[in-house]
C-alpha cells in the first residue's frame, strides 16, 4: 500500500467518525462509550500480545513495540475514564441518604 492510500483512509476515518458522533443524540453517548471501552479492552490485549511476542527487535525494529506501548497507554486511559464516568452516572441514580 502506498502512503497516499493510507493517508486517504485515515482522513476518511476521521471525517466519518466526526460525522457519526455529531449525529448521535446525547442519550446514546453512554452506551456508545460502553462499546468504546470494550474495544479499548481488546486493544489492550492486542498491544500486550505485540509487546510479548518472541520477535527480536533487530528483525522488525522498535516501531511495533513503541506503537504497542502507546496503544496500551491510550486504551488504558479510555477504559479507566469510562469506568469513572459510569460510576458518576450510577451515583446520580442512587437515593440520597
N, C-alpha and C positions, 0 to 999 in steps of 0.2 A: 504494500500500500504506500502510496506517496504521501508526503506530508500535507499537501494541499487537500487531499481526500480526507485525511484525519482531522484537519482543522475545520473543514466544512461540516463534518459530522458533529464535532464539538460545538460549533456555532449554532447548528440546528437544534442540538440538545438543549442549549442554554435558552434559545428562543422558545422552544416548545415547553420547557419547564416553567418559564416565566408566564407564558400564556395560560397554562393549565392551573397554576397556583392562584393567579389573579381571578380566575373564573370560579373558584371554589367558595361556597358560602362559609361564613365564619363558624357555623355549627358543625361543619365537617372537618375542620382543621385538626381537631384532636384525634379522630380516628385515622386520618391520614398520617399524623405524626406517629401514631402507634405502628402503622405499617412501615414507616421510615425507620423506626427503631429496630424492627425485626430485620430489615435489610442491612442496617448497620451492624447488627449482631452477626449476620452472615459475612459481612465484610471483615469483621474482626477475625472470625475463624479462618477465612481465606488468607488474610495477611499473615496470621500466625503460621499457617501452613507454608507460605512462601518463605518466611524467616527461618523456619525449622527444617528446610529441605537440606539434603546432603550435597547439593550442588556447590562446588567450590567457587569462591568469589573470583578466582582468576579465569574461570570458564565463562561466566556471564557478566562480570563486572559488578560494581557496587550499586548500580541503579535499581535493580529489583529489590534489594534489601533496604535501600533508602525509601523507595516508594511504599514498601510494606510497613516500615516504621511510621511513615506519615499517615498511611491509611489507618493503622491501629490508633494513632493519636486522635485523629478527627472522628473516627467512628465511635471511639470511647466517649468523647465529648458529647456526641449526639445521643448516645444511649443514656448516659448519666443525666443529661439535660432533659430527656424525655421522661425519665423517672421522677425528676424534680417537679416538672410541670404536672405530671399525672398526680403526684402526691398533693400538690397545691389545689388541684381541681377536686380531689376527693375530700380535702379539708373543708371546702365550701359546702359540701353536701352533708357533713356531719352536723348534728344538732349542737346548739350552744349549751354549755354546762352551767 
